[in-house]
Amino acid sequence: MTVHSPFDHAPDPAITDALREVLDVHDDPAFVRAVLERTRTPAPFWEILGDWARPEVAAALLLVAVGSFLLGRLVAPAPNELAAGDVVQAGFEASTLFADVRAPDVETLLADGTTR
Amino acid sequence: MRSYGVSEAELAALAHAGDREAFGELVTRYGPQARRLARTILDDPDDADDAAQDGFLAAWRHLGRYDPGRPFGPWLLRIVANAAADRRRRRRVRQTEELSPVTASRTPGPATDADRRALREAFATALQDLPERQRTAVVLFDLEGYSHAEIADILGVPEGTVRSDVFHARRALRGPLAAWRGWKEQGG
């Protein structure tokens, strides 16, 4: 038997013959008929759904979701952010900090400490 | 069949438009390859034929995804290989029967039918004992005549992996093959 290397780039005729004998399939018109018969049945609904859920559709949905989120942020600012100006307008009263249900930010607390 | 001589791409386009006769021509052309590939992955011939049918059906339903600028065979066989692997996973097909313990080093004895069957069986066993990817690669390369690059496309692995798989598969098959051929050359 000839010596072969990993770089063989052509089929080995001896292996080809042996494989053909072991994996022999007869030319079977019944197989063709069976396949064609199955093509007449409609695809199951999960395959149709699967086609709809292709990556392009998923990417479009993601884009819509991100766009909606960003648009929402622009139109309605978050109501629970306490700015330093709010405290200044309130006169630096400590009670303002405690009375307000909103949490004070760090700058407010530091500014309050320097005035004492 | 009237589509005899028409290119694969044309047949695929006709089939995509709903021409079942054109698709039938593709099934006729690629049926044996698809069935052999499925039998390489699944032990049971009936199961393998069902898997090959599954593959053709999936191809029929997704012909719109076929790129007519590329060969039809690798595209189809990739679908068939996936269908066969999927069927094997679902049915947990396992080869349980013990095959006759003929070894590769056995010297061919008297030329009897039993010897011929045993040596053929030894080769078949060596083939079945290969890891699935090696088995598939060697069948696609040595039997079906696909290139390493096409097999890499079918199996979804790098080309270098295919070369390695074919090399190791051939090495494992040559022992039993030598015994089988030796018997044949002695007049079996």
HADDOCK unambig.tbl for C-alpha pairs under 7 A between the chains (distance, minus, plus):
assign (segid A and resid 6 and name CA) (segid B and resid 163 and name CA) 6.57 0.50 0.50
assign (segid A and resid 6 and name CA) (segid B and resid 164 and name CA) 6.61 0.50 0.50
assign (segid A and resid 6 and name CA) (segid B and resid 167 and name CA) 5.22 0.50 0.50
assign (segid A and resid 11 and name CA) (segid B and resid 141 and name CA) 6.32 0.50 0.50
assign (segid A and resid 11 and name CA) (segid B and resid 142 and name CA) 4.41 0.50 0.50
assign (segid A and resid 11 and name CA) (segid B and resid 145 and name CA) 6.72 0.50 0.50
assign (segid A and resid 12 and name CA) (segid B and resid 142 and name CA) 6.10 0.50 0.50
assign (segid A and resid 15 and name CA) (segid B and resid 142 and name CA) 6.64 0.50 0.50
assign (segid A and resid 16 and name CA) (segid B and resid 142 and name CA) 5.14 0.50 0.50
assign (segid A and resid 16 and name CA) (segid B and resid 143 and name CA) 4.86 0.50 0.50
assign (segid A and resid 19 and name CA) (segid B and resid 143 and name CA) 6.40 0.50 0.50
assign (segid A and resid 20 and name CA) (segid B and resid 143 and name CA) 6.57 0.50 0.50
assign (segid A and resid 22 and name CA) (segid B and resid 124 and name CA) 6.37 0.50 0.50
assign (segid A and resid 23 and name CA) (segid B and resid 36 and name CA) 6.03 0.50 0.50
assign (segid A and resid 25 and name CA) (segid B and resid 32 and name CA) 6.32 0.50 0.50
assign (segid A and resid 25 and name CA) (segid B and resid 36 and name CA) 6.84 0.50 0.50
assign (segid A and resid 27 and name CA) (segid B and resid 32 and name CA) 6.82 0.50 0.50
assign (segid A and resid 32 and name CA) (segid B and resid 24 and name CA) 6.44 0.50 0.50
assign (segid A and resid 32 and name CA) (segid B and resid 27 and name CA) 6.00 0.50 0.50
assign (segid A and resid 32 and name CA) (segid B and resid 28 and name CA) 6.30 0.50 0.50
assign (segid A and resid 35 and name CA) (segid B and resid 53 and name CA) 5.66 0.50 0.50
assign (segid A and resid 35 and name CA) (segid B and resid 56 and name CA) 6.92 0.50 0.50
assign (segid A and resid 35 and name CA) (segid B and resid 57 and name CA) 6.81 0.50 0.50
assign (segid A and resid 36 and name CA) (segid B and resid 20 and name CA) 6.99 0.50 0.50
assign (segid A and resid 36 and name CA) (segid B and resid 24 and name CA) 6.61 0.50 0.50
assign (segid A and resid 39 and name CA) (segid B and resid 57 and name CA) 6.24 0.50 0.50
